[in-house]
Amino acid sequence: MKNFLTAAILTMAISQMTSTVNSIIVSHLVSPDAMAAITLFVPAGLVITAMSTFVGVGAAILAAKAMGRRDKEAVRGILSTALVSVLIVGVCFAIAGFLFGETVTSWFTKDEHLYPQLKPYLTVMLGGGVIMMLSQFFNQCICVDGHPIRVTRANMLVFVTNVILVLLLVGVGGMGIKGSAIATLTAYTISILYQSRHLFSKESDIKFGKPAFGKWLGPNLLQGMPMLITNIVLTLMFFMINTIVQGRLGHDGMFVMSVCMNILMIGIMLSNGFGDTILSLGSFLYGQLDYTGTRILVKRCLISILGITVTFTCFVMLFPGLLTQLFGANTPELQAMANQGVVIFIGCLAPICVILMFANLFQMEGRIALSPVIILLIPIVLLSLLSLFADSPNDTFIWYAFPVSGAVVVTAVFIITEIVRFKSRPKRLVPILLLQKDNGNLLYEVSLKNDISSFNAVISSMSSNLMQFKLSDSQRRHIELCSEELLLNTIQHSGIADNGHYSDMRIIQTDDKITFSLKYEGKAFNPTLLATEKKNAGLKIVTRYSSEMDYKYMYGQNMLYLSWKIEDNN
């Protein structure tokens, strides 16, 4: 979890820094109206993200579960189908941007200050939408392959390249806001080249081939549907927010909204980081039927995101001027207006982040309907309150719609999840999270220190624990023998002996198969190579008595798998 979560949070933080720093540079080098125009583009950007999510994220979730089952053929078919889908949708965005840029721009604003800034930015960004979509999809593929830190490096490359190019094209070259868009797309193109080095290497388990639209397009789109609905809802919500704020407070109000939006994007960045951890690592654990590990993962993510957002909220309330000056509030009147709006707005940060994380959780669980339902609550409540408060004679009252709606939606989510949990009886579900408390399968799992005494204790208790499994005597002996050989070989030869850490061993029986898994930290050590290349006697026994032996280094851990087809007890 720490390996993946750290990388995911860093990745999202860097992505948000790219957007935020870009806005700050444009605000200072061009004008505050240029930064407001970038905020006006947010709904269009969310449409691109929505379609990328629709055809890509759902596929990544399915691929992660298939990877957990060690079904590599399914992983290939799922992701190959998604790759072609991403390219097709991206070409459609390019056509819309280059042929209909003026029309699309007029949908977002007709303000004489904002229109000339938004048009060149929107045309270039829509035209190059396929580049951003492809980069996002490759990030998801690399996470599925178990190397999230490489995604972090790719996003750091985007950040550094984008900042340098924006300063050159906007500051030195005088290209204005159009230069900012070109810089962003160029940075993502360089990132794609970096990502390709891993995806198309021998090290990667991700292999692309002929797409299987007949088999995987439907499941991919169905799994991505909640995220599509989420992004469409957020797109419409931000569009309506911009319209209401422009109508009531003008372009100065849009500047304040831009500052608030950047704050909210920091929160969305956090929730996406935790959400990606749940969707990728959680789906992998879920695919292994490891519900205990999934619960631990989700609870720690929830506690972490609450701690971070509450701390940041307190900081903004105490020092709002630091943010508003940073974003280019260049008059005392504008700064006073922005400070007041930001202090009120920040109360919605923690509730919205938690709601978005729950949406990811329910999607991972396969609750396809519940995820978009709780997302729909946000715009329904927020826009209703925003329209109501916009009629107040006090201009600042409009900002109270945000924290009040956050509290209302969190309360509604609690009520909805309790109803679902009540209807799911007698199945036992964790309150609010709706995760299963047990998997209903025959299971033996243990964590042991990496030393011989702990190994001996586990081996001595294994026989009695395996008696619960519905197996023939000979197959039970084969499982015991193979488990013992792999565990002993790992402790003795992988370099983890007496290192103070633990290894996790797990044996689970499903309808037609027994699966053994062993996970431990440390340098990559593949015992299957010893079995095939160095003719290790013990491991040759393992390959003889098991149906399949597989190894993968991912999420900072060595992972060993054995499987047996269940024999007829008769």
N, C-alpha and C positions, 0 to 999 in steps of 0.2 A: 504493500500500500504506500509506504513512504517513498519508495522508488518511483512509482507511477504518479502519485499525487504531487510530489515536488516538481516533477517534470511538467505535469499538466498545468499546475498553477503558474509556473514560470512561463510556460508557453502562452497561456491566456494573458498574463501580465504583460509580456512583451508585445503581444498583438494589440492590447489596449494602449500600451505606451506608443506604439507606432501611430495609432489613430490620434491620440491625445497630443503628442509632440507635433505631429503634422498640423493639427488645428492651431496650436500655439504659434508655430512658425508662420503659418499663413495669416493669422490674425495680426501679427506684428509686422510682417513684411508686405502684406497686401492691405488688409483692413479688417475690422471686426465684422463687417458685412460678409466678407469672404468666409470667415469661420461659420457664420450663421448659414451660409449657403451649403457648406459641408454638412451641417446638421440637417438641412432640408433634404439632403441626398440620403439620409439614413433610411427612410422607408424603401427607396429604390435599392439600396444596398441590402436591406433585409429580404427583398424579393429574390435577389441573387443567392443569398444565403439559404433562403427557403427552398429553392429548387435544388441547390447543391445538397442540402440536407435530405430532401425528399428522395433523391436517387442515390445518395452516397452514405449518409449516416445509418439509415436503416440497413443497408447492405453490410456496413461495418459491424453492426450489432449481431446480425446473423452470422457473419464470418467469425466474430469473436467466440460465439457459442459453438460453432463448428470446430474452431481451433481448440476449445476446451474438450471437445469430444475426440480430438485428433483426426478429424475428417478433412484431410487436405484437399481431396478432390472437390468437396463442396465449397471450400474456401476459394479455390481457383474459379469455379463457375460463378459464384456470387459476385466476386470482385471484378471479374472480367466483364460481366454484364453491366455492373455499375459504372465501370470506366467508360464504356461506349455511350452509356446513357448521359453521363456528365458532359462528354464532348458534344453530343447532339444538342442538349439544352444550352450549352455555352454558345454555340453558333447562333442559336435563335436570339440570344441577348445581344450578340454582336450586330445582327441585322437591325434589331430595334434601336440600338444606340446610334449607329451611323446613318440610318435612313429616317428615323423618326425622333431625333434628339430634341428638336424644337417643340414638337407636340407634347412629348413626355415632360419636358421642363415646365410647360405651361400648366400641367396638372398640379404641380407642387407650389408654384408661386407666380404672381403677376406683378409683384412689388417692383417698382422701378429701381430700388437699391439692390435687390437680391437676384432678380432674373438674369442680368448680364453676368453675374458671378456664377450662378448655378449651371447655366447652359453649357459652357465649355467643359466644366468638371463632369457633369452627368453624361455628356456625349462620349467622352473618353472612357469613363469608368464602366458604363454599360457596354461599350464596344469591346472592352477587354475583359468582360466578365468571365469568359471561359478560362482566363489565366488564373483568376482568384479561385474559381471552382475547382480547377485541376489541382492547385496547390493544397486546398482544403481536403480534397479527396485523398491525395497522396499522404497527407498527415495522418488521416484515419487509417490508411493501410499500414503505415509504419507502426502505429499504436497497436493494431491487431497483431502485428508480427512481434510485439513485445519489446520495442525499443523507443519508448516515449522521449528519452533524453535527446534522441536525434531529431525529433520534432521540435524540441526546444531550440536546438542549434539552428534548425532551418528558419524558425521565426526570429531568432536573434539576427540572422543574416538579413532577413527582410527589414528589421528595424534599423540596423546600421546603414544598410544600403539606401533605404528610403530617406533617412535623415540627411545623408550626404548629398543625394540627388536633389532633394527639395531645396537645400541651401544653394546648390549650384544652379538649378533650373529657375527657381523662383527668385532667390536673392541676387545671384550673379547674372543669370541669363535674362531676368526680367520677364519670364513667361507667364507670370501671374498664377492664378488658380489652376489653369490648364497644366502648367508645369508640375504642380503637385500631383495631379492625376497620373501623368506620364511617369513620374518618379515612383509612385506606388506600384504601378503595373510592371515596371522594369524590375523592381525589387522582388516581386513575386515570381517573375520569370527566372531570375537567378536562383531563387529558392527551389523551383521545380528541378533545375539542373542538379542541385545538391541532393534533393530527395531521390532522384533517379539513380544516383550512385549506389544507394542501398537497395532500393526496390528491385533493381535489375542485376544484383550481384548474386553470387552463389550462396552467400551467407543468409539471404532472405528466404523464408518459407512461402512468401507471397509470389505466386507465379501467375502471370496473365496469359490467357489463351483465347480461344474462340468463345465469344459470349453465348450464353445459353438463355436467350430471352424467354423461350417457352417454359423453361423450368423455374427460373429465378427472378424474372422481372416482376411478376406478381407479388411474390413474398418480399422482395426488396422494397417495392413501393408501399405495400401494406405496412411493413415495419417502419418505414419512413414517414407514413401519413401523420402520426401525431406531431412530429417535428415540423412537417409542412404546415399543418394547421396552426401550430404555435407561432411560426414565423410570419404567416399571413396575418394572424391576429395582431401580433406586435407591429407589423407594418401598418395596418389600418389604424391601430391605436396611435402610433407616433405621427401618422399623417393627420389625424383628427386633432391631436394635441397641438401640433404646429399651426393648424388652421385656427383653432380657438385662441391660442396665445397671440398669433399675429393679429387677429381681429380685435382683440381687447387691448393689447399692450404695444402693438406695432413692432418695428424692427429692433427697438431697444429691448422689448420683452423677449424677442427671439434670441437676442444675445444672452439674456439671463437663462432662457431655456437651453441654449447651447452649453452653458456652464453646467447646468443641472444634468443635461443629457450626458456630458462627459463623466460626471460623477456616477450616474446610473450605469454607464457603460463599464466603469470600473467594477461595479457590483455584478453586472451581468458577466463580466470577465471571470470573476471569482466563481459565480454559480456555474458557468460553463466549464471551468477547470475541475470543480468537484463533480459536475455532471458528467464530464468526459471520463473521469475516473470510475464513476459508477457504471456508465455505459460500456466501457472497454473492460476494465478489470472485473467489475461486477458481473458482466455478461459472461466472461471467461469462467469465473467461479460458479455462476449459475449453470453454465453448460456442464460443469463437473458435478452438479447437484450438491455443491458445497454451500449449503444455506447458512451454516454457522459463520463461515468466513464472510459471506455476503452481508450478514447482519452487522458484524463487527465493522466492516468497511463503511457501511452506510451511516451507522451511528457516529463514527469518528468524523466522517465528512460533515454531518449535521452540526456537531459540536464545534468543529473548526470554523465553519462558515459563519455561525452565529457570533463566535468570539471576534473574528476579524471585522465583520460588518458593524457590530456594536461599537468596537473601538474606533473605527474610522468615523462613524457617525458622531461620536463625542468630540473627536478632533475637529471636524468641520464646524460643529456648533460653537466651539471655542475660538477657532481662527478662520472664519469665513473669508476675511480679507486677503489672506494669503493665496487662496484659490482664484478669487475674482481678479486680483491684480495679475496673477500669473497668466490668466486667459485674455488679458488685454483690456480690462475696464479702464478706459483712458480719461474719464472725467469723474469728479466727485459725485455727481448726480447718478451716473451709471453705476458706479461702484456701490453707492448706498442702496440702490434698487436691487443690484445683484446680491449683495450681502443678505438682505432681508429675505429674498426669494430662496436662496440656497439653504439658509438655516431652517426654514420651514420644510422645504422639499426633502431634505436629507432623512427625515423620519420614515420615508417609504423604503429606504435602501434594504434594511435587513429583512422585512417581510417579503419583498419581491424576490430577493435572492433565494430565500427558503422555498418559496412557491415554485420557482423555476427548477430548483434542485429536485423537488418532489416530482415534477413533471418528468424529468429524466429517470427517476427511480421507477415510476409506474410504467414507463415505456420499457425499461429493462425487464421488468417483471412480466411483460406481455399484456398489460392492462391497456389495450390500444384505445379504448373509449375514455378511460378515466383521465389520462394525461392531457388531452386537449380540453376536456371539460374544465379542469381547474385553471388552465391558461385562459379560457374564455371568460372566466370570472373577472380577471384583471381589467380588461377594457370595458366590460359591462358596467362594473362598479365605478371605475375611474372616470370614464367619459360622462356617466350620469352625474357624478358629483362635480366634475369640471364644468359641465354646462350649467349646473345649478349655481355654483360659486362664481361663475363668470358674470352673472347678473348682479352680483353684489356691488354696491357703490364704492367699496374699498378695493383698489386695484390689487393689493397684496393678498386678499382673501382667496384668490384663485389658486395660490400655491398650497393651501391647506387640503385641497382635494387629494393630493398624492399620499400623505401619511395616513389620512383617514381611510382611504380605499385599501391601503395595504393591511391595516388592522382588520377591516371587514372581510377581506378575502382569506386571510389566514384563519379566521374564525370559521368561515364557511368550509374551508378544506378540512379542518378538524371534524366538523359535523359529518361531511360526506364520507370521509374515511371510516368513521365509526359505524355509519350505516352499512358500508361495504363489509366491514369486519363482522358485524352482527349477522348479515345475510350469509356469510361464508361458513358459519358453524355447521357441523362440528369441527371443520378444519381450523386449526389454531394459527392465528395470524398475530404478528406484533402490532400493537396499537399505532395508528397513524402511518407507519411504514408499510404495513400490509405484507410483510415478508413472512414466509412460513417458518414456524418454530422447529419443524423437523421435516425430513424428506420422505418418510414412509418406506424407505428402503433398508435392507440389511446393511449395516455399516460398522466398520471397526476403524477408528482413527486414534492416533497418539502422537504427541510431540515428545521427542527424546533428546537428551544432551548428546553431543557428538563424542561419546567415549565408549569404551568397551563394556564397562559395567552397566550403563544404560541400555546398550545393545543386548546384553545377556538377559536383562530384566524383561525387555520387550519380547524377545524370542521365547522365553519361558512362559509368557502369558498368551502368546499368539494362538497356540493350539486350542486352548479353552474358549477363546473369543471366536475363533473360526467355526466352532461347533454349531453356532447359531445359523450359519449359512447352509442353504439347501444344496449340498454338494455330495458327490461320491467320495469315498474314503481316499481313493487314489488321487483324485483331482485336488482334494484338500491338502494332501501331502505335497503335491507338486507346487501349489501356491505357497505353502510354508517354506519349502526349499528355495524357491525362486526369490521370495521376499527376503529371506535370510541372506542369500548370496549377494543380492543387490545392496542391501543395507550395510553389510560388512565391507564389501568392496568400496562403497562410497566413503565410509569412515576411515578406512585404511589408506586409500590411494588418492582421494580428492583434495587433501590438504586441510580438511576441516576438523581433524581429530583434536579434541581438547581445546577448541577455540572459544569455548564459553557460550556458543550459540546453539540453537536447537534445529533439528530437522523434523519435518512433518510427514508422517507416513499414514496412508489412507487406503483402505480396501472397501469397495462398495459393490453390492450385487444388485443389478437391475434385472429386467425380465429375462434376458438371454445372455448376459455377459457379466463377468467379474473383472473389475478394473483395480489395479494397484497403482498408486502414485506416491512418489517421494520427492519432496521439495526441500532445498537447502541453499543457503547463501554461500557466496564464495566465488572464486574464479571458475570460468567455464571448464567443466570436466565431463566428457562424454564416455561413459563406460561401454556403450554399444560398439565403439571403435575398438576397445580392448577385446571385446568378444569376437569381432570379425577379423581384425588385423593382427592382434598379438596372441590370439589363441589362448586367452586366459581360460583355464579349465572350469572354474566356477561359473563364469559367465557363459561358457559354451553350454553348460547345463541349463542355464536360464533360457537361452535361445531355443533349446530343444523342447523344453516343457511348457513354454508359453506360446500363445497364438501370435502375439505381436509384442515387440519391444521398441520403444520410441524415446527420443530425448529431444529437449528443447531448452535453450537458454533464453529466458524472457523475463521482463519485469525485475531484473537484477537477481534472478534465482535460477538454479539448475532444476530442471523438472524431468523426472524419469517416469515412464509409463510402461506397465505390462497389462496385457489383457488375455482372458481365456473365454472361449465359448463354453457355456455350461453344458456339461455332459448329462446324459440321461442317468438318473440315480439307479434305474433298474438294470 
